[in-house]
């Protein structure tokens, strides 16, 4: 059964109007930036092993 794109867009609009979704997206983005910076700094200092360790410690 094909999906109706208008119905999908309407559901996304209803979900995005909720405050909890905004907080979730903001916190997820913040966590991704912190993890990425940890992996970058670990990779610069310790190579591939340092990248893995930097990601683990920032998760």
C-alpha positions in Angstrom: 0.0 0.0 0.0 1.5 3.3 -1.0 2.0 6.0 1.7 0.1 9.2 1.3 2.7 12.0 1.5 0.2 14.6 2.7 -0.7 12.4 5.7 2.9 11.9 6.6 3.6 15.6 6.5 0.6 16.2 8.7 1.8 13.7 11.2 5.2 15.3 11.2 3.7 18.7 11.8 1.6 17.5 14.8 4.7 15.8 16.3 7.0 18.8 15.8 4.5 21.1 17.6 5.2 19.3 20.9 7.8 20.8 23.2 9.4 17.5 24.1 10.5 17.0 20.5 12.4 20.3 20.5 14.2 19.4 23.7 15.1 16.0 22.3 16.5 17.3 19.1 18.5 20.0 20.9 20.0 17.5 23.4 20.8 15.0 20.7 22.6 17.6 18.6 24.6 18.7 21.7 25.6 15.1 22.4 26.6 14.5 18.8 28.9 17.6 18.9 30.5 16.6 22.2 31.1 13.1 20.9 32.5 14.3 17.6 34.9 16.7 19.3 36.0 14.0 21.7 36.7 11.6 18.8 38.5 14.4 16.8 40.7 15.4 19.7 41.5 11.7 20.5 42.3 11.1 16.9 44.6 14.0 16.7 46.4 13.0 19.8 46.4 9.2 19.6 45.6 8.2 16.0 42.9 5.6 15.4 43.1 4.1 18.9 42.8 7.6 20.4 39.8 8.3 18.3 38.0 5.3 19.7 39.0 6.2 23.2 37.9 9.8 22.8 34.5 8.7 21.5 34.1 6.2 24.4 35.0 8.7 27.1 32.6 11.3 25.7 29.6 9.0 25.3 
